[in-house]
Amino acid sequence: GYASVQEIALRGDEYRVVAVRNNGALVRLRLDAYSGEVLSVRRIGWVGAPVRPLPRRHAEPGFAIEFGWGSDRY
């Protein structure tokens, strides 16, 4: 039930994700990094309203996730 994913951050054995639900609500999800199970969902606002971004952490060497739709890069 999510229209798009805004941010993804790995913290320990969890992914922290900011996503947009189909109704325009912004939610912060906690996902188990191994099983993909949703651990928690919390509404943090609405599309168009300001929201505090996830904290930026230094990337672990050799680890990267990249998502894109309609990108010119291959």
Rosetta constraint file for C-alpha pairs under 8 A:
AtomPair CA 1 CA 21 HARMONIC 5.99 0.50
AtomPair CA 1 CA 22 HARMONIC 6.14 0.50
AtomPair CA 2 CA 19 HARMONIC 6.63 0.50
AtomPair CA 2 CA 20 HARMONIC 5.58 0.50
AtomPair CA 2 CA 21 HARMONIC 4.19 0.50
AtomPair CA 2 CA 22 HARMONIC 5.54 0.50
AtomPair CA 3 CA 19 HARMONIC 7.56 0.50
AtomPair CA 3 CA 20 HARMONIC 5.51 0.50
AtomPair CA 3 CA 21 HARMONIC 5.42 0.50
AtomPair CA 3 CA 22 HARMONIC 5.17 0.50
AtomPair CA 4 CA 19 HARMONIC 5.71 0.50
AtomPair CA 4 CA 20 HARMONIC 5.31 0.50
AtomPair CA 4 CA 21 HARMONIC 7.35 0.50
AtomPair CA 5 CA 17 HARMONIC 7.21 0.50
AtomPair CA 5 CA 18 HARMONIC 6.11 0.50
AtomPair CA 5 CA 19 HARMONIC 4.22 0.50
AtomPair CA 5 CA 20 HARMONIC 6.32 0.50
AtomPair CA 6 CA 17 HARMONIC 7.39 0.50
AtomPair CA 6 CA 18 HARMONIC 5.32 0.50
AtomPair CA 6 CA 19 HARMONIC 5.35 0.50
AtomPair CA 6 CA 20 HARMONIC 7.39 0.50
AtomPair CA 7 CA 17 HARMONIC 5.50 0.50
AtomPair CA 7 CA 18 HARMONIC 5.12 0.50
AtomPair CA 7 CA 19 HARMONIC 7.19 0.50
AtomPair CA 7 CA 54 HARMONIC 7.45 0.50
AtomPair CA 8 CA 15 HARMONIC 6.68 0.50
AtomPair CA 8 CA 16 HARMONIC 5.82 0.50
AtomPair CA 8 CA 17 HARMONIC 4.57 0.50
AtomPair CA 8 CA 18 HARMONIC 6.74 0.50
AtomPair CA 9 CA 15 HARMONIC 5.61 0.50
AtomPair CA 9 CA 16 HARMONIC 5.15 0.50
AtomPair CA 9 CA 17 HARMONIC 6.45 0.50
AtomPair CA 9 CA 54 HARMONIC 7.34 0.50
AtomPair CA 9 CA 56 HARMONIC 7.78 0.50
AtomPair CA 9 CA 57 HARMONIC 7.99 0.50
AtomPair CA 10 CA 14 HARMONIC 5.93 0.50
AtomPair CA 10 CA 15 HARMONIC 4.54 0.50
AtomPair CA 10 CA 16 HARMONIC 6.25 0.50
AtomPair CA 10 CA 33 HARMONIC 7.90 0.50
AtomPair CA 11 CA 15 HARMONIC 6.11 0.50
AtomPair CA 11 CA 16 HARMONIC 7.11 0.50
AtomPair CA 13 CA 32 HARMONIC 6.34 0.50
AtomPair CA 13 CA 33 HARMONIC 5.24 0.50
AtomPair CA 13 CA 34 HARMONIC 7.32 0.50
AtomPair CA 14 CA 30 HARMONIC 6.36 0.50
AtomPair CA 14 CA 31 HARMONIC 5.43 0.50
AtomPair CA 14 CA 32 HARMONIC 4.79 0.50
AtomPair CA 14 CA 33 HARMONIC 4.81 0.50
AtomPair CA 15 CA 29 HARMONIC 7.90 0.50
AtomPair CA 15 CA 30 HARMONIC 5.74 0.50
AtomPair CA 15 CA 31 HARMONIC 5.03 0.50
AtomPair CA 15 CA 32 HARMONIC 6.43 0.50
AtomPair CA 15 CA 33 HARMONIC 5.73 0.50
AtomPair CA 16 CA 28 HARMONIC 6.95 0.50
AtomPair CA 16 CA 29 HARMONIC 5.75 0.50
AtomPair CA 16 CA 30 HARMONIC 4.82 0.50
AtomPair CA 16 CA 31 HARMONIC 6.53 0.50
AtomPair CA 16 CA 54 HARMONIC 7.92 0.50
AtomPair CA 17 CA 28 HARMONIC 5.59 0.50
AtomPair CA 17 CA 29 HARMONIC 5.06 0.50
AtomPair CA 17 CA 30 HARMONIC 6.49 0.50
AtomPair CA 17 CA 31 HARMONIC 7.80 0.50
AtomPair CA 18 CA 26 HARMONIC 6.86 0.50
AtomPair CA 18 CA 27 HARMONIC 5.67 0.50
AtomPair CA 18 CA 28 HARMONIC 4.56 0.50
AtomPair CA 18 CA 29 HARMONIC 6.33 0.50
AtomPair CA 18 CA 54 HARMONIC 8.00 0.50
AtomPair CA 19 CA 26 HARMONIC 5.76 0.50
AtomPair CA 19 CA 27 HARMONIC 5.43 0.50
AtomPair CA 19 CA 28 HARMONIC 6.48 0.50
AtomPair CA 19 CA 29 HARMONIC 7.52 0.50
AtomPair CA 20 CA 24 HARMONIC 5.90 0.50
AtomPair CA 20 CA 25 HARMONIC 5.67 0.50
AtomPair CA 20 CA 26 HARMONIC 4.66 0.50
AtomPair CA 20 CA 27 HARMONIC 6.26 0.50
AtomPair CA 20 CA 47 HARMONIC 7.42 0.50
AtomPair CA 21 CA 25 HARMONIC 5.30 0.50
AtomPair CA 21 CA 26 HARMONIC 6.41 0.50
AtomPair CA 21 CA 27 HARMONIC 7.21 0.50
AtomPair CA 24 CA 46 HARMONIC 5.79 0.50
AtomPair CA 24 CA 47 HARMONIC 5.47 0.50
AtomPair CA 25 CA 43 HARMONIC 6.72 0.50
AtomPair CA 25 CA 44 HARMONIC 7.68 0.50
AtomPair CA 25 CA 45 HARMONIC 5.96 0.50
AtomPair CA 25 CA 46 HARMONIC 4.44 0.50
AtomPair CA 25 CA 47 HARMONIC 6.21 0.50
AtomPair CA 26 CA 43 HARMONIC 5.85 0.50
AtomPair CA 26 CA 44 HARMONIC 5.62 0.50
AtomPair CA 26 CA 45 HARMONIC 5.08 0.50
AtomPair CA 26 CA 46 HARMONIC 5.10 0.50
AtomPair CA 26 CA 47 HARMONIC 6.23 0.50
AtomPair CA 27 CA 41 HARMONIC 6.50 0.50
AtomPair CA 27 CA 42 HARMONIC 5.35 0.50
AtomPair CA 27 CA 43 HARMONIC 4.22 0.50
AtomPair CA 27 CA 44 HARMONIC 5.36 0.50
AtomPair CA 27 CA 45 HARMONIC 7.11 0.50
AtomPair CA 28 CA 41 HARMONIC 5.83 0.50
AtomPair CA 28 CA 42 HARMONIC 5.26 0.50
AtomPair CA 28 CA 43 HARMONIC 6.36 0.50
AtomPair CA 28 CA 44 HARMONIC 6.62 0.50
AtomPair CA 29 CA 38 HARMONIC 7.01 0.50
AtomPair CA 29 CA 39 HARMONIC 7.42 0.50
AtomPair CA 29 CA 40 HARMONIC 5.67 0.50
AtomPair CA 29 CA 41 HARMONIC 4.66 0.50
AtomPair CA 29 CA 42 HARMONIC 6.59 0.50
AtomPair CA 30 CA 38 HARMONIC 6.06 0.50
AtomPair CA 30 CA 39 HARMONIC 5.25 0.50
AtomPair CA 30 CA 40 HARMONIC 5.20 0.50
AtomPair CA 30 CA 41 HARMONIC 6.70 0.50
AtomPair CA 31 CA 36 HARMONIC 5.60 0.50
AtomPair CA 31 CA 37 HARMONIC 5.54 0.50
AtomPair CA 31 CA 38 HARMONIC 4.58 0.50
AtomPair CA 31 CA 39 HARMONIC 5.38 0.50
AtomPair CA 31 CA 40 HARMONIC 7.34 0.50
AtomPair CA 32 CA 36 HARMONIC 4.97 0.50
AtomPair CA 32 CA 37 HARMONIC 5.25 0.50
AtomPair CA 32 CA 38 HARMONIC 6.54 0.50
AtomPair CA 32 CA 39 HARMONIC 6.63 0.50
AtomPair CA 44 CA 51 HARMONIC 7.25 0.50
AtomPair CA 45 CA 49 HARMONIC 6.61 0.50
AtomPair CA 45 CA 50 HARMONIC 7.84 0.50
AtomPair CA 45 CA 51 HARMONIC 6.85 0.50
AtomPair CA 59 CA 63 HARMONIC 6.86 0.50
AtomPair CA 59 CA 64 HARMONIC 7.47 0.50
